[in-house]
Amino acid sequence: MPRHFMTIDAARKNLTAIENSAVDDLLAGRLDRRDFLRHGSVLGLSLPFLGSLVAAAGLGTQKARAEGKPGGTVRAGVATPGGAID
């Protein structure tokens, strides 16, 4: 179930019937996050707007957590030119 009903309801006031249908499908679980973003972009909705609806529905991406180890090695890929630069 969505976590922020007020956010979703406020956003739905300005949507057309087709756009609201896509939101209904997302909330009912018939569309996953990826399909909802694809359908919304085809309908002409902005990506930040779609992202806020997905986040309000509780389907946002998880934040990555990386933990370093004491004494570990950091490796970075750096592109260097193969010849002289003018």
C-alpha positions as CSV (number, residue, x, y, z in Angstrom):
1,M,0.0,0.0,0.0
2,P,1.1,3.6,-0.7
3,R,2.8,5.4,2.1
4,H,1.9,8.9,1.1
5,F,-1.8,9.0,0.1
6,M,-1.9,12.8,0.2
7,T,1.0,13.1,-2.3
8,I,-0.6,10.7,-4.7
9,D,-4.0,12.2,-4.4
10,A,-2.6,15.7,-5.0
11,A,-0.7,14.5,-8.1
12,R,-3.7,12.7,-9.5
13,K,-5.9,15.8,-9.6
14,N,-4.2,17.1,-12.8
15,L,-3.9,13.8,-14.6
16,T,-6.1,12.6,-17.4
17,A,-8.1,9.4,-17.2
18,I,-5.4,7.4,-19.1
19,E,-2.7,8.7,-16.8
20,N,-4.7,7.9,-13.7
21,S,-5.3,4.4,-15.1
22,A,-1.5,3.9,-15.2
23,V,-1.3,5.1,-11.6
24,D,-4.1,2.7,-10.6
25,D,-2.2,-0.2,-12.3
26,L,1.0,0.8,-10.4
27,L,-0.8,0.9,-7.0
28,A,-2.6,-2.4,-7.7
29,G,0.7,-4.1,-8.6
30,R,-0.2,-4.8,-12.2
31,L,2.7,-2.5,-13.3
32,D,6.2,-2.6,-11.9
33,R,8.3,0.5,-11.4
34,R,10.1,0.1,-14.8
35,D,6.9,-0.4,-16.8
36,F,5.2,2.5,-15.0
37,L,8.1,4.9,-15.9
38,R,8.0,3.7,-19.5
39,H,4.2,4.2,-19.8
40,G,4.4,7.5,-18.1
41,S,7.1,8.8,-20.4
42,V,5.1,7.7,-23.4
43,L,2.1,9.6,-22.1
44,G,4.3,12.7,-21.8
45,L,4.7,12.9,-18.0
46,S,7.9,14.3,-16.7
47,L,10.4,11.9,-15.1
48,P,10.7,13.9,-11.8
49,F,6.9,13.7,-11.5
50,L,6.9,9.9,-12.2
51,G,9.7,9.4,-9.8
52,S,7.8,11.3,-7.0
53,L,4.7,9.1,-7.6
54,V,6.9,5.9,-7.5
55,A,8.5,7.1,-4.3
56,A,5.2,8.0,-2.7
57,A,3.9,4.5,-3.6
58,G,6.9,3.0,-1.7
59,L,8.5,1.5,-4.8
60,G,11.6,3.7,-5.0
61,T,15.0,2.3,-5.3
62,Q,17.0,1.3,-2.2
63,K,20.0,3.4,-1.4
64,A,23.3,1.7,-2.0
65,R,25.4,1.1,1.1
66,A,29.1,0.4,0.7
67,E,31.3,-0.4,3.6
68,G,35.1,0.1,3.5
69,K,37.6,-2.1,5.2
70,P,40.5,-0.7,7.2
71,G,43.7,-1.2,5.2
72,G,41.8,-1.9,2.0
73,T,42.8,-0.8,-1.5
74,V,40.9,1.8,-3.5
75,R,41.2,1.2,-7.3
76,A,40.2,3.7,-9.9
77,G,40.2,3.5,-13.6
78,V,41.8,6.5,-15.3
79,A,42.0,7.0,-19.1
80,T,45.4,8.2,-20.2
81,P,46.2,9.3,-23.8
82,G,48.3,6.9,-25.8
83,G,50.2,9.6,-27.6
84,A,51.3,13.2,-27.4
85,I,48.7,15.9,-26.8
86,D,48.9,19.1,-28.7
